[in-house]
Amino acid sequence: MNELDPVIHAPARLRIMTTLAEVLEDGDAITFPALQKLLGMTAGNLTTHLAKLSDAGYVEVAKSFAGRKPVTEITLTHAGRGAFRSYRSQLLALLGGSA
Protein backbone atom coordinates (compact mmCIF):
# COMPACT_ATOMS: atom_id res chain seq x y z
CA MET A 1 0.00 0.00 0.00
CA ASN A 2 1.24 3.48 -0.80
CA GLU A 3 1.81 6.04 1.93
CA LEU A 4 -1.04 8.49 2.50
CA ASP A 5 -0.38 11.86 0.84
CA PRO A 6 1.23 13.99 3.58
CA VAL A 7 0.03 17.21 1.96
CA ILE A 8 -3.59 16.15 2.35
CA HIS A 9 -3.16 14.12 5.55
CA ALA A 10 -2.68 17.15 7.86
CA PRO A 11 -6.06 17.56 9.63
CA ALA A 12 -6.74 21.14 8.51
CA ARG A 13 -5.81 20.40 4.89
CA LEU A 14 -7.91 17.23 4.93
CA ARG A 15 -10.89 19.33 6.06
CA ILE A 16 -10.22 21.86 3.27
CA MET A 17 -9.90 19.20 0.58
CA THR A 18 -12.98 17.31 1.79
CA THR A 19 -15.04 20.49 1.81
CA LEU A 20 -13.87 21.59 -1.64
CA ALA A 21 -14.49 18.13 -3.11
CA GLU A 22 -18.01 18.01 -1.67
CA VAL A 23 -19.04 21.61 -2.35
CA LEU A 24 -17.50 22.33 -5.75
CA GLU A 25 -18.23 20.84 -9.14
CA ASP A 26 -15.35 20.66 -11.62
CA GLY A 27 -14.27 24.18 -12.55
CA ASP A 28 -16.33 25.90 -9.85
CA ALA A 29 -14.80 28.24 -7.28
CA ILE A 30 -15.63 29.36 -3.76
CA THR A 31 -14.73 32.68 -2.20
CA PHE A 32 -12.25 32.78 0.64
CA PRO A 33 -14.80 34.14 3.17
CA ALA A 34 -17.35 31.46 2.23
CA LEU A 35 -14.77 28.69 2.65
CA GLN A 36 -13.55 30.23 5.89
CA LYS A 37 -17.10 30.27 7.24
CA LEU A 38 -17.76 26.66 6.21
CA LEU A 39 -14.58 25.50 7.93
CA GLY A 40 -14.67 27.81 10.95
CA MET A 41 -10.96 28.55 10.51
CA THR A 42 -9.09 31.79 11.11
CA ALA A 43 -8.02 33.69 8.01
CA GLY A 44 -4.34 33.18 8.80
CA ASN A 45 -4.68 29.44 9.35
CA LEU A 46 -6.71 28.98 6.18
CA THR A 47 -4.24 31.07 4.16
CA THR A 48 -1.30 28.99 5.41
CA HIS A 49 -2.92 25.68 4.52
CA LEU A 50 -4.19 26.93 1.15
CA ALA A 51 -0.63 27.97 0.29
CA LYS A 52 0.61 24.40 0.94
CA LEU A 53 -2.21 22.95 -1.16
CA SER A 54 -1.52 25.49 -3.90
CA ASP A 55 2.22 24.68 -3.88
CA ALA A 56 1.28 21.01 -4.40
CA GLY A 57 -0.97 21.97 -7.33
CA TYR A 58 -4.12 20.79 -5.55
CA VAL A 59 -5.91 24.14 -5.40
CA GLU A 60 -5.75 27.34 -7.37
CA VAL A 61 -6.08 30.65 -5.54
CA ALA A 62 -7.12 33.53 -7.79
CA LYS A 63 -7.19 37.12 -6.60
CA SER A 64 -9.18 39.77 -8.43
CA PHE A 65 -11.27 42.86 -7.76
CA ALA A 66 -15.03 43.40 -7.79
CA GLY A 67 -15.06 47.16 -8.20
CA ARG A 68 -12.59 48.26 -5.56
CA LYS A 69 -13.10 45.28 -3.31
CA PRO A 70 -10.53 42.44 -3.45
CA VAL A 71 -11.96 38.98 -4.07
CA THR A 72 -10.10 35.72 -3.52
CA GLU A 73 -11.52 32.57 -5.07
CA ILE A 74 -10.37 29.01 -4.51
CA THR A 75 -10.74 26.23 -7.07
CA LEU A 76 -9.99 22.54 -6.60
CA THR A 77 -7.73 21.60 -9.53
CA HIS A 78 -8.10 18.45 -11.59
CA ALA A 79 -4.88 17.17 -9.98
CA GLY A 80 -6.25 18.04 -6.54
CA ARG A 81 -9.49 16.19 -7.14
CA GLY A 82 -7.54 13.15 -8.33
CA ALA A 83 -5.17 13.30 -5.36
CA PHE A 84 -8.13 13.53 -2.98
CA ARG A 85 -9.86 10.54 -4.60
CA SER A 86 -6.64 8.54 -4.33
CA TYR A 87 -6.16 9.61 -0.70
CA ARG A 88 -9.74 8.66 0.13
CA SER A 89 -9.41 5.24 -1.52
CA GLN A 90 -6.13 4.53 0.28
CA LEU A 91 -7.57 5.60 3.63
CA LEU A 92 -10.68 3.47 3.19
CA ALA A 93 -8.53 0.48 2.21
CA LEU A 94 -6.37 1.03 5.28
CA LEU A 95 -9.48 1.14 7.47
CA GLY A 96 -10.94 -1.96 5.82
CA GLY A 97 -13.76 -0.11 4.05
CA SER A 98 -14.58 0.16 0.38
CA ALA A 99 -13.92 3.09 -1.91
Buried (B, 14 or more C-beta within 10 A) or exposed (E): EEEBBEBBBBEBBBBBBBBBBEEBEEEEBBEBEEBBEBBEBEEEEBBEBBEBBBEBEBBBBEEEEEEEEEBBBBBBBEEBBEBBEBBBEBBEEEEEEEE
